[in-house]
Amino acid sequence: MVRRPTGITLIFVWYAIRGIVILSTGSYSAFIDFAIAYGLWTRKNWGRLASILYSVYYLLMYFLYTLSVLAVAPEAIFNIIINVLIIYYMTRKGVKAYFSTPSTN
């Protein structure tokens, strides 16, 4: 049995917590976060790909937000950094290999 990388666990927690926070605002987009968290936890490659795409989306949104207000908000910088790290990590060779081998569950 292949051990889940710590980075995958941390990213899973990120999406799960963000999903809870977003759901508490009444937005159904939280279910995207929950779906990604589920995909990562169950070792589905679609979860890895969805996390990359969603991070690209959020990266663009926070970048455009920063340009539109002509100011740098701390939460925007934080989210830009988090999303860049997720994209970087999820595209690493070892992470791709982890999701390309069949899981035993």
C-alpha positions in Angstrom: 0.0 0.0 0.0 1.4 3.4 -1.0 1.4 6.0 1.7 -0.5 9.2 1.0 2.0 12.1 0.6 1.7 14.8 3.4 1.2 17.5 0.7 -1.9 15.7 -0.6 -3.3 15.5 3.0 -2.6 19.3 3.5 -4.3 20.2 0.2 -7.2 17.9 1.1 -7.6 19.8 4.4 -7.4 23.2 2.6 -10.2 22.3 0.2 -12.4 20.7 3.0 -12.0 23.8 5.2 -12.6 26.2 2.4 -15.7 24.2 1.4 -17.1 24.5 4.9 -16.4 28.3 5.0 -17.9 28.8 1.6 -20.9 26.7 2.5 -21.5 28.7 5.6 -22.0 31.7 3.4 -24.8 29.9 1.6 -22.9 29.4 -1.7 -23.3 26.1 -3.5 -19.9 26.5 -5.1 -18.6 24.8 -1.8 -19.6 21.5 -3.4 -16.7 21.9 -5.9 -14.3 22.2 -3.0 -15.8 19.1 -1.4 -15.7 17.2 -4.7 -12.0 18.1 -5.1 -11.3 17.1 -1.5 -13.0 13.7 -2.0 -11.1 13.1 -5.3 -7.8 13.9 -3.6 -8.6 11.7 -0.5 -9.7 8.8 -2.7 -6.6 9.1 -5.0 -8.6 9.9 -8.1 -6.6 11.7 -10.9 -9.6 13.8 -11.7 -9.2 15.3 -8.2 -5.6 16.2 -8.9 -6.6 17.8 -12.3 -9.6 19.6 -10.8 -7.4 21.0 -8.1 -5.0 22.4 -10.7 -7.9 23.9 -12.8 -9.6 25.4 -9.7 -6.3 26.8 -8.5 -5.7 28.4 -11.9 -9.3 29.9 -11.8 -8.7 31.3 -8.3 -5.3 32.5 -9.2 -6.7 34.5 -12.1 -9.6 35.8 -10.0 -7.4 37.1 -7.2 -5.0 38.6 -9.8 -7.8 40.4 -11.6 -9.3 41.5 -8.2 -5.9 43.0 -7.3 -5.8 44.8 -10.6 -9.3 46.1 -10.4 -9.0 47.7 -6.9 -5.5 48.9 -7.7 -4.4 47.8 -4.3 -2.8 44.7 -2.8 -5.1 43.1 -0.3 -3.4 40.7 2.1 -6.0 37.9 1.6 -5.4 38.2 -2.2 -1.7 37.8 -1.8 -2.2 34.8 0.6 -4.6 33.1 -1.9 -2.3 33.8 -4.8 0.6 32.1 -3.0 -1.5 29.1 -1.9 -2.8 28.6 -5.4 0.6 28.8 -7.0 1.9 26.3 -4.5 -1.0 23.9 -5.2 -0.4 24.1 -9.0 3.4 23.6 -8.5 2.9 20.7 -6.1 0.2 18.9 -8.1 2.3 19.0 -11.3 5.4 17.3 -9.7 6.4 14.0 -11.1 6.0 12.1 -7.8 2.5 13.4 -7.3 1.5 12.5 -10.8 2.8 9.0 -10.2 0.9 8.7 -6.9 -2.4 9.5 -8.7 -1.6 7.3 -11.8 -1.1 4.1 -9.8 -4.3 2.3 -8.9 -5.5 2.7 -5.3 -6.5 -0.4 -3.3 -9.7 1.1 -1.9 
